[in-house]
Amino acid sequence: MRTLKTEVAIIGAGAAGIPAAIEAAQAGAKVDVFEYSDHAGGACNGGNGVFAVESRMQKQKQFTYTREQILRYWMEYTHNNVDARLVSEFINRSADTVDWLTGYGVDLCDLIAYYPGAYYVWHFRRDGSPFITDLLLPVSEQAGAVYHYNTRVNRLTMRDGVCTGFVAEDEQGEYRVEAGAVIIASGGTGKRADFVYQETGWMLGKDITVFPGMLYEDPAKAPKLGVELAWEAGAQHTKLMIDSFASIPDPNFGPGGVPAQLPWFRQPQNICVNLHGERFIDEAEMRNGAFMGNAIAIQKQSTAFMIFTQSMRDRYDNVGMDYEMGNVHFMDNLTADEYLEMNWKRGNRDIMVYDTLEELCDGMGIDRRLIETVREYNDNICANRGDPIFHKDYRYLTPIEGGKYYVAKFRRHAYGVMGGLRINYRAEVQDVNCDSIPGLYAAGNDANSIYTDTYPFVLSGNTSSFAINTGRIAGQEAAKWVKSRCIRL
């Protein structure tokens, strides 16, 4: 069998693997990166920006968030069910990583909060500027990292409890990679619907909608997941978390889960119902796509509908909306009505306009109980300006009556799937006894088990930031490990 010898072997060339390669190579280690696809970048090319606290940009804009404040919020959000030391390390390093990225030419132009009340921690990449991974890849290559594409990793090799490399496979067949340290940065488990269903009970592409091309078409031919490789080597299992939110199904996906032209469907004044024609939540929760996605997921067929009237649309267009799309730059040149016309011409019926509620029910497959639900909702507003069921803020109580009725179907939609491996604050993979597996590190979505069950949109930019920050940590620590054991080629 062929043999390739290196000091740090990285599985995955995405938002975690490339930063790991930079740090390890710049620390003087020989680095080889192994990627299943034919290119680097991963699923999102580093994302649209990164979370950070106490950055220069925040200070310049006079945002006074502190690392202590965000850590305390984070641990309350997760009920202390995650590793506080790892979260603290991530937060503490985040501002430095913003400087690190901008130093390599990443154009972070603005601070964004995903919704009203969220923190301005998302350092957003200028629309049209180079992708983060496109800028970082040549930096890693200049530092000496070598990339091996179209390569799958079949199993880790262990000797006396220490990870010493893995068996890889390319077009020439299997070969052995002998390494002083291995970093798993393969991007999580979201491409394997069968694996996610086995671990969570949710079937991607059926129970939860996904991006086109997100899933492996034939799991039997797919590479082994980084999580599976580590589990076989004795790593501790952590629960998988589906990074999801409320969204109009593709091809109508957009910022905030709706097309950029149609932010009307995110407004708290609307009424939201399930297939039974009944309200199931305070519609103001639409501001947080993750929370709304959770609520939709437990409805019949994991489906909901957001409805408003022509008079409400007129108000949105002429006076303004309570929940704006923010500075997320995904707009194109179509007007709202041009978008609706295009959508209908392509045969999509997830966004429709009807003259009556009866027509709406029949057209969208909603029980006619909706008519009584609307009557009850309107009566409560007129009688006492209140919502005795969900206590929606009176500012958002608008009768659903008269004119045309706009409706959009919502499902729970997945960005990806995170977790499976437990790491400590040094990015060392932990075994079932919470001890580190020597020589084995993980970063990015494979190791992202710091949110419990719901992504924190209140702290947006988090997934990419965790990948980049833990990738940097893993690269630094792997290089230290190799040096401490005098593993040199």
ZAMARMAR-439783 format. One record per residue: x, y, z of N, C-alpha, C in turn. Coordinates in steps of 0.02 Angstrom, whole numbers, plus 50000, padded with zeros to 5 digits. Atoms other than C-alpha are relative to their C-alpha. Last residue first. Layout:
BEGIN
XYZXYZXYZ ...
***
This chain:
BEGIN
499835003850060504885073050437500675002349973 499774995950057504625078850615500184995549941 500205003450061503675071250760500165004549942 499425000150046504645078050908499854996049937 499815007150008503205073351022500584999149953 499865002749933503005091351082500234992749998 499364997649976503175097850904500194997050067 499485003150042501765086950839500705002150025 499975007149983500655092050984500564996549961 499675000649935501035110550959500104992650019 499294998550012500605109250774500394999550065 499715005950033498965100650819500745001149987 499895005349950498575114450945500314993749969 499484998149952498825128550821500164994350048 499364999650035497855120050682500575001850047 499785006850015496435115050799500685000049965 499785003249938496285132750868500284993149986 499384996949979496235140450695500284996750063 499495002150047494925128050639500675002850018 499765006549978493975131450800500504997049951 499644999649937493915149850755500254993350025 499364996650011493475147550572500415000250065 499575004050044492125134550603500695003149994 499775005849961491395143650753500474995849958 499504997749951491335159850653500274994250041 499384998650035490465151450508500555001950048 499755006350028489145144150623500675001049964 499695004549953488945159850728500314993749969 499315000750024488615173250600500374994850038 499895002550067487045177550698500735000449978 499274999050006486955179450886500224997549931 499864993949963485065181650910500745001849997 500024994550048484905168550774500125006750034 500154993449971485435156150908500045005749949 499504995050018485305139050822499815006850028 500234994750045484145127550917500555005049987 500465002450052484355110651005499805005349949 500525004849980485895112151117499554998549940 500634996450001486885126851043499424996050031 500024994749949488695121951079499345003850001 500535002449955488835105250990499905005050056 500414994449976489845111350841499404997450040 499914999149927491155097650828499555005450029 499925006649970490785090850654500005000550076 500655003249987490115108050607500064993150030 500574998650044491805116550625499394995950018 500204993050005493335108950707499395000649955 500584998950044494015092150763499815007450003 500324993549990495655085950837499405000549954 500614999250039496475068850858499635006550019 499884999450072498285066550909499395001249958 499384996850022497905060151083500075000049923 499695005250040496065056051112500645003049971 499794998450068495605068251250500304993849966 499284999150006494695061551403500175001449927 499844992850002492825064251423500755001350004 499854998149931492605045951470500175007450008 500605001049961491735041951305500105001750074 500275006850003493195049751211499404999350047 500075003549936493515068151182499724993049990 500595004349999494175076051021500004996050065 499835007149995495445089751056499364995950004 500255003550061494885106950995500214992649999 499405000750043495925115351132499844996349936 499834993350024494315121551216500655000049960 499884995349946493715103551227500225006749970 499314997749995492925093551087500065004350062 499864995549945491365082751081500745001949998 499375000949963490885075350915500055005150056 499815007050006489165072850837500634998550040 499875004149941488755090950807500174992849984 499404998949961487955100950668500054995150058 500055003849937486725098050529500665000450036 499545005549994486435109750382499894996550067 499354997750026485505125250326500494994149998 499365001349968483865116050351500585003349963 499485000750050482095121950312500694999450034 499364999649965480525120050417500554998349950 499755006349974479045123350306500615001450044 499355000349966478025138650263500144993050023 499895006149962476635140650135500705000250030 499395003750016476285158450082500054993950045 499835005749958474625167550076500644996849975 499345002750019474015184350012500184994450048 499655003549946472155187950030500654997049973 499675006350017471325200849917500364997250062 499515000050053470145213849983500304993249985 500094995950059469295213750150500554999549949 500654999150032469735207150321500065004249937 499895003350064471125200850432499345000349962 500505004750025470995213150575500174997349931 500344997150057472635220950632499494995049974 500675002950011473415217250801499635003949946 499995004350059475275220950793499324996949984 499764996150057475315235850910499964996049936 500564996450030474225225851032500225004049939 499944992849986475695214151065499465003849962 499574996250045475115196251040499975007450017 499804993649971474325188651193500495003849956 499274999749998474315170851123500275006750024 499715006750010472485165951153500765000350007 500015003949939471745181651232500324993149993 499925006850026472295192451085500034995450061 499585005049967471745210051125500024993449964 499324998750026471025226251061500494995150031 499584997549945469505223151172500735001349980 500334999749935468025219451061500445003250054 500504994749998468725223850890499705000950070 499684993550012470315213750911499495005650008 499604998449941469425198950989500345006849994 500464998149946468115199250852500395001950063 500244993250012469475199350717499545002450056 499434995449993470335183950789499785007249992 499854999649928468685174650810500565005050013 500564996449969468175178550631500145001050075 499944992950018469895173450566499455004150034 499414997449965469825156850660500095007449987 500204998749931468045153950599500585002850040 500484994550003468605155850418499775001850070 499654993650003470155145150452499515005950001 499994997449931469025130850504500365006750001 500404993949998468885129150316499875002550071 500685001249976470315116550327499615006650004 500104998449929471835121950227499274998650017 500115006249963472255113350062499915001150074 499405001849962473055128849984499914993650040 499404999950042471785131649845500624997650036 500035005350050470265126149944500644999749959 500005006549967470695136750095500034994349949 499335001149971471165151849991500034993150032 499555001950056469585150649887500704998550027 500235006550023468535150750046500464997449944 499715005049956469575165050116499804993049979 500385001549940469105175549966500374994950042 500514994949988469945184549821499614998850064 500695002250012471525174049822499525005750016 500464994649982473395177749805499304997749981 500594998850042474695163849804499615006150026 500184993049986476435159049864499435001849953 499884999049929476785140249876499875007250022 500614997849967475965137449708500095000750075 499955000849927477475135949594499395002950033 500435005349974477065133249411500034999050074 499605006149995478505142949335499634994350035 499855002550067477275156049278500414993650001 500585003550026476625158049455500134997049931 500115006049960478345162149524499414996049974 499505004950020478745174349383499874993450036 500185002250067477115183649416500494994649975 500595004249996477465184349603499814997349932 499795006449970479225190849570499404995250004 499645003850052478595204049450500234993250027 500505002850046477355209449583500314996249943 500395005149965478725211349713499494996849952 500454997149950479885220449594499604994350032 500725000950008481285210749511499615003950054 500344994450031483035218149508499254999249992 499884999650071483885206749633499545005449971 500534997650043484085208149820500194999249926 500145005250049485265196949918499475002349951 500004997650070486135209950026499914994349950 499795006150033485655206350206499925001149925 499514998450051485585223950277500274993749965 499334998249978483995221350375500465001449942 499535005350016482515212050305500705001550023 499654999150064481345223850394500494994249989 499425004450005480185218150532500315000849930 499695000449934478985232050579500634995849998 500105006349965478565236350399500365000150067 499405003649978478345252950312499824993850040 499814997549934477035266250281500644996750024 500024992749996476715264450094500255002850066 499664996750055477185246550052500065007650010 499295002050001476775238650219500385003949947 499674996849943475155248650229500744998350002 499954992950016474635243450055500355003850056 499454999150047475055225450098500095007449983 499385000649961473935226650250500605000849955 499934993849961472505233350143500634999850043 499774994650044472785219050020500105006550038 500484997450048472635206150158500305005549957 500174993049988473825195050257499565002449943 500534996850040474155176450278499945007450018 500024993049978475625165850336499545003849952 500174995150050475335147150314499985006950032 500384994249975476055132450409499895004949943 500204994850049476725115050371499605005550034 499484994949989477645101550469499905005949953 499565000050059476435088950393500545005450004 500165005250049475255093350536500425001049937 500674999650028476145105150655499894994349951 500455004549963477665100350760499285000749978 499805007050006478945107250637499524995250035 500285002950061478045123850622500134992549996 500725000249991478425128450803499664996749939 500165005149950480265123850786499244999250007 499915006650032480385133850625499854994450048 500605001250040479655149050713500044993249966 500555001349954481015147950845499364998449961 499885006449967482355146250712499434998250046 500155005650044481665160150602500094993250032 499475004849988481645172950742499844993749961 499374996450003480615187650680500594995350010 499705000750066479205175450643500665003849995 499435004649996478905174950831500334999049932 499394996049992477805190250807500624995750005 499674999050065476485178250740500635004350005 499984992850010476065172750917500405001449937 499454996249971475865154050892499875007549993 499635004149953474685140050842500575003750034 499384996849977473305148450744500344995450050 499964997149933472035136350672500675003350013 500294993450003471555131850494500015003650066 500665000349969471845113350523499655006749998 500465003150048473275114350398499304999250028 499795006650024474165126450514499484997249952 500425005849983473875144950538500324993649974 499665006250019474835161350543499594994150024 500265005649962473975178350543500334993649974 500325005350038474935193550487499694994950047 500724998650006475275208750597499634994349964 500375002449941476965201450651499255001349996 500244994849956477715203550476499564997350057 499675000649935478795190250395499695004550053 500175006449968477685187350243500364998850066 500664999849969477745205850196499854993650039 499935000149927479615203550165499345000650037 500645000949966479175198949985500074999850077 500494995150021480555205149869499364999950042 499804993349979481945196249962499495005349981 499654996450054481065179749942500145007250021 500474997950053480605172250111500405003549945 500455005450018481575162150242499485001849948 500565000349953482365177150325499504994749983 499794997549935483415179950171499415000050048 499654993650003482715169550028500215002150070 499594998549941481935152849985500355006749991 500164993549973480635153349847500395001850062 499484995150017481325139249740499885007050028 499684998450063481275131949868499524998549943 499585005050034480055130550013500325002649936 500425002050056479465146150107500434995249958 499844997750068480555145750260499454998049952 500624999850039480495144050449500145002849931 500394993949991482205139750519499384999549957 500604999150041483445125550535499625006350018 500004992750003485175120650595499445002049953 500164997650067484805102550633499945007650002 500484994550000485705097950794499895002349928 499994995750059486555081050812499475005550008 500614999750040486745074250987500115004549939 500444994749977488495070951050499415000349953 500544997550041489405054451034499695006150033 500654999449969491075051951121499485002749951 500224993349980492545046951014499304999750030 500134999449929493135028851016499785006850024 499374999749964493995027150847499905001150075 499685006650006492395021250762500664999850039 500375004749957491565036950830500324993149998 499804998949931492935047550751499644995350048 499295001949992492715040450577500215000550073 499965007349999490825041550592500714997650010 500295002349936490895059950639500054992450005 499494998949950492045063450492499774997750068 500024993549967490735055750380500575000550051 500165000649929491195040850273500045006950032 499435001249956491195045450090499764999250072 499734994049968489585043649991500604998350043 499394998150035489265028949875500345006050032 499565005950002487985020449986500665001649968 499605000549939487225037550025500494994250000 499945007149983486685039249843500444999350062 500535003650035486015056549799500014992650018 499715005050044487095064949932499434996149968 499945006949978486075079350000500384995649950 499685000549935486305098049977500154992850020 499325002650003486015098249790500344999150067 499875004550057484495109549802500734997850000 499784996750060484405117149977500094994949943 499284998750004483415107450106500165003849936 499764998550067481615105050163500745001950002 499674993449999481285096550329500265001349930 500274996649941480105081750349500265007250003 500705002049994480485076350171499685003650059 500295000450067482145082750106499284997950001 499844994250041482995078950271499734999049930 499755001750066482105065150366500105006449959 500244995450051481945068950551500324998249933 500695001550015482105054750678499695004649948 500464994949975483685062550750499264998249990 499794996749938485125050150739499475004650028 499835005149949484455037650611500145003350067 500635003149978483645051650512500124995050055 500344995049958485295061350508499344997150025 499654999549936486225045950445499635004750047 500105006249964484965042450307500315000350069 500685000249972484915060650252499884993750040 500215007049994486805061250231499324999650033 500085002650068487315078550166499744992850000 500614998050034486975086750335499914997449930 500335006050025488285076950432499405001549955 500625002449970489555090250477499684994349962 500604996150014490805099950374499354997550028 500355002250061492295088350355499315003149990 500354993850016493465096750477499584999049938 500615001450037494275081950565499625006649991 500544995349985496055086450614499404998249956 500545000050049497365072550622499475005050024 500654997949974499035073650711499505000149943 499894998749929500785066150689499355002250034 500004993049978500235058850525500145000550075 499715000149933500435042850423500105007350023 499744993549980499245042650276500254999550071 499954998549929499025025250203500285007150009 499314998949978498415022250027499995002250073 499864998249930496855015449946500745001350011 500135005049949496555015849758500185002450070 499515005450006497265025449611499904994550052 500135003850062495725036349593500484994349989 500094995650058495885041549775499904995749938 500105003250065495705032649941499905005349947 500354995950049496285036750116499934996349935 499975003150066496775026050265499565004149953 500605003250026497085036450419500154996649934 500134998850071498365044750530499354996749978 499384999450038499215041050695499895001049925 500174999650071497805043550819500645001349961 499814993750032498455037950989499804999849926 500454994649981497615024551094500145006749970 499954999049927499085012551082499585006050022 499475004249973499115014750892500075001750074 499834998749931497575021050801500564995350022 499555005149973497225022450616500215002150070 499424997549963495705032050558500434994250023 499965001749929494585024450427500615003250031 500395006049984493965026950248500024998050073 499655003149943494515044750205499564994250024 500415001749942493955050150032500434996950054 499725005049954494995059249904499524998950058 500295006450022494415068749751500264994250042 500715000050015495595082749803499774993249976 500135006250037497285082049891499254999649989 500705002450003497865099149949499944993949955 500115003550064499635103650005499304996950001 500515005349999499915116550143499904997249930 499725006750011501565126050127499494994450001 499685002249938501215143450196500274992949995 499374996449995500895149450018500394998150063 499535003150048499595135750004500685003550002 499785006549974498735141450164500504996749953 499584998649941498685159550105500264993450029 499314998750021498075153649935500475001850058 499685005850031496555145550019500715001549977 499575003549953496145160250134500374994149968 499444995949979495475172150002500494996250044 499614998550060494375159449914500615004250018 499555005650013493825153050086500435001249937 499505000649948493145170050134500494994449984 500195004449945492235172749970500584999350049 499785007050003492795187449864499774996150062 499295000649986491735203449872500204992650000 499605000150061490055204049784500744999450012 500315003650055489075209249939500435000649937 500284995650051490255215450073499744995849941 499564999350057490495202250207499665004349946 500245002350064489485205050365500495001449944 499564995850041490145205750540499944997649928 499865003150065488675197950632500395004949958 499375003849995488765203750814500204996849934 499624998250060487405216950818500704997050005 499374996549990486365207750948500335001649932 499405004250003484545203050916500625004450009 499845002749934483095213850976500614995550001 500054995049947482365217050804500114996850069 500694997949990483005203350687499975005150056 500445003650045484625196850612499275002150006 500405004049954485725210150689499454996849958 500705001650011487025216050565499714996350059 500245004149944488705224750577499254999049991 500554997549959489435230950413499864995350058 500194993050010490855230150288499495002750049 500574999949954491865214550318499775007250007 500324993449996492985213750164499374999650043 500725001049996494115198550187499665006750015 500394997050054495835204150129499254998850002 499915003950062496995192950229499535002349944 499304999750019497155205650369500164996149938 499914993850038495265207050369500735000949979 500335000550066495185188750417500105006349959 499635005050039496455189950559499714999549929 499394996650023495645205850624500414995449956 500224994950047493965196850631500605003849972 500115003350064494855181950710499735004849948 499355000850033495525193150848499924996849932 499804993550025493745198150889500674999749964 500384998050059493175179950900500225006849972 499584999750059494545173251013499665003549941 499414996149986493665176951177500455000949940 500174992949995491995170851111500625004350009 500264997750065492675154151053499855007550002 499414999650044493695151651212499805002749932 499614994249979492155155751317500615000949955 500364994050022491085143451219500405006350017 499954999750072492395129851244499655006249973 499314998150015492525133651429500115000549925 499914992849992490625133851446500725002249984 499354998949968490455116351374500155007550004 499435000250046488605114551334500635001850040 499925006750028487045110251434500564999549949 499375003149978487215125751541500084992849976 500125003049934485385130151509500614996250026 499905007350006485815133251325499894996450066 500365002450059485105150951319500044992449996 500715000149981485725154251497499584997249943 500095005649954487475148851446499284999650026 499925006450034487435159951293499854994250047 500605001250040486775175151386500014993049969 500545001349952488165173551515499344998849963 499915006749971489465171651378499434998450048 500215005050050488765186651284500084992950027 500724999550013488845198051436499764994549953 500355002749941490585192151487499254999949989 499935007250003491255194951311499644996750059 499395002749971490585212551317500014992449994 500065006949977489325221451207500674997650028 499615001249940489635240151201499924992950027 500345005549969489115244451024500434997650058 500224998749932489845261550989499524994750026 500714998550007490005259550799499665000850068 500064994050042491905260850814499275002149993 499804994349960491855248650960499945006549961 500524998749950490855236150860500175006250041 500584997350035492045237650712499445001650049 499874993050015493565235350825499395003249967 499584998750058492855219150890500105007449991 499484995249983492215216851067500485001149942 500164995649944491195201451018500615004150018 499434998049957491235192050854499755004850053 500164997649933490055182550738500655002150035 499845003749939490645180450560499765003750063 499724995949948490135184950384500084996050064 500084993050016489255178950229500275004750053 500604996449979489835161050242500015007349981 499854995849943491565153250235499435004450022 499424995650015491375146250060500175004950057 500214992950000489635139550103500585004849991 500694998750021489655120750073499845007449993 500555002849961491525117950077499325002149974 500514995149984492785129850002499434997450042 500024997849931494035118649913499425004850010 499824993049988493785109549749499975001450075 499454998050044493615092249671500225007250010 500214997150062492595084949814500615002149958 500375004850041493185072749947499815002949932 500674997750015494535084150018499654995249952 500325005150041496165079150103499265001749992 500724999549992497315092750171499664995349949 500355002650058499175089950198499265000050014 500735000749998500205100350319499754997249933 500175002350067502045099950363499274998250000 500155007050011502165109650525499904998649925 499425004050021503075126150545499874992849987 499645002049940501815136150646500594995449984 499624994249978501295144650484500374998650065 499434999050046500815127450419500425006050022 499515005449991499745123350571500615001149956 499684999549934498875140250573500534994650009 499604993949995498525140850386500395000150066 499395001050041497965122650376500455006150005 499575004749964496745125050520500664999149963 499684996449945496055140550433500464995550042 499514995350028495785129750277500335004350054 499385003350021494975115150369500535004849974 499605002049942493675125250465500684997249978 499934994249955492835135150326500384998450063 500514994849997493125121250201500165005450050 499704993750022494495109450145499485005549996 500484994850017494045093550239500345006549985 500535002950039495075080250330499485005449988 500654996949990496685088350389499494996949953 500455002050054498325078850409499305002650016 500714998549984499645087250517499594998449938 500034998549928501425080350517499295001550023 500074992949987501465071550349499985001150075 499834997949932501915054750276499945007650007 499854992850000501055047450124500135002050072 499984996449936501105028650105500185007349988 499644993750001500615017549958499985003450069 500424994050000500005000050000500445006350000 
***
